[in-house]
Amino acid sequence: MTPVRNVALVGLGAIGILYAGKISARDSAGLRIVADAARLARYRADPPALNGQRLDLNYATPDEFGAPADLVLVAVKSTGLAAALPGIAPLLGPHTQVLPLLNGITAQDVLADAFGWPRVLYGFVYCSSAMRTGNAVVQGGGEKIVFGEATNAPPSPRVRAVADYFDRLGIRHDIPADMRSAQWKKFILNVGINQAQALLRAPSREIQQNPEALRLARTLMDEAAAVGVALGIAGAGDVPAWAEGVILKAAPENRTSMLQDVEAGRAPEVDLFAETVCRLGRQCGIPTPANEMALQLLRPA
């Protein structure tokens, strides 16, 4: 694999702004934000900011990008992934790697269906909640990109090339031996904390202090874990107990991305969580009534 130098970032939500800021601080010339002309005009009129610092970013439409990207970071919302595919296609060359930074467990499959597995890696981000207001994001640190092939023992040359790029820029990352197990661990946690907060319209404090709220989060996670066990995901059955501990230790004012979406009137990513749990539960014959309820209550009208 050739070294990663020419990087496209698609999506400037909370995670996109977070990594646009981190990458541009070390290698502004090597990063371009890719979107359609109308969206780029909005970014230029109201530039994104990270932790109070305005970001001076390079922008390009897909047709303006030029030579293929070495790496495409995809940070759109799940609801915008399908619409983003035509704009990603012109960025690709024979050796381009596409790395999703979305929540959930399905983004890599959507991208691989469009562009083929030789170009697509698994990926997601662990971080404390990034608070977004318009194009301004506040994030307190501790972020990490988790990525790789489905199995990484050892990491493949294309995974090592991306890791070398992150190392050069000081981007924290992890390459788990079992990527699907790592992905499901965060997924099960999110099924609980994201959806419970969104359903209750309340931050972590409510789940920590209200036994019924904690029971709701745990039930949502138990259903997801049962589906994971049925699918053969290593360690899935142990995740809810671990995740409950994470929820109880979270900052009381922590507001997940789903709660922020609900409060801002944006469509929450219920397709990533409840809808996925219910769909896979039906396939496996696992009942998922709590997630069915969440799907009905959180699905946009």
C-alpha positions, 0 to 999 in steps of 0.5 A: 500500500502507498502512504496515505497523504491525500484525504477526503472527509465527507460529512461535517457533523459533530464527528466530522468537525472533530476530525477536520479540526484534528487533521487540519491542525497537523496537515491542512494541505492534505485534507479536503472537505467534500460536499456539493456546491450548495453545502460548501457555500453554507460552510464558507458562510458559517465556518465550522469551529471546534472548541471555540476555534474557527477551522480554516478548511479546504473545500471541494466538490466531488468533481473538483477533487482531482486525483483520487484520494488515498483515504476517504473518511465518511462522517455523515449521519446514517440517514444521509449515507445513501445520498452521499454515495454518488459524491464519494464515487468520483474520489476513488481510485484503485488504491483508495480506502474508505473508512466510515466513522458512523455509529451502528454496525451497518455502514461498512456493508452499505459502502462495500455494496457500493464500492467493494470490500477491497476499498472499504474498512470497518470503523467507528469512533469512541468519544465523550459526547461532542456537543454541537450547536450549528457548525460549532462543536465542543468536545472534551477529548478522549476520542479514538478511531477504532478500525480495521478488517473484520479480523486483524491478526495481524493487521493487513497492509492497507490497515497498517497504511491508514494506521501509519497516517494516523500515527503521523498526525497524532490521531488516537486509534485502535485496531482490535483483533476482532473488529465485529466484536468491538463494533457490537460492544459500542453498538449495544452501549449505544442502543441503551444510552442513546435511545434511553436518553432520547426517549426520556428527553434527559441526560445521563443524570436521569438514567443514573438516578432513576431506577426505571430509566436505568432498567429501560436502558438495560432492557434495550441493551439486553435485547441487542446482546441476545441478538448478538449472541444469536449471531455468534458475536464474541462476548456480546452476552457480557456487554450489558453489564459492562455498559451499565457501569459505563452509563453510571460513571458518565458525566451527569450532564452527558447528552448523547448525539441522539438526544441532541438530535431530538432536542434540535428537531433533527431526525434521530438515528433510530435506524442505526439502533432500534431498527437494526436490533428489531430487523436482526431479531426477526431474522434470529427469532429473538423478541425485541419488544423494548426496541420495537417500542423505541422504534415506534416512538423515535421514528420520524413521523 
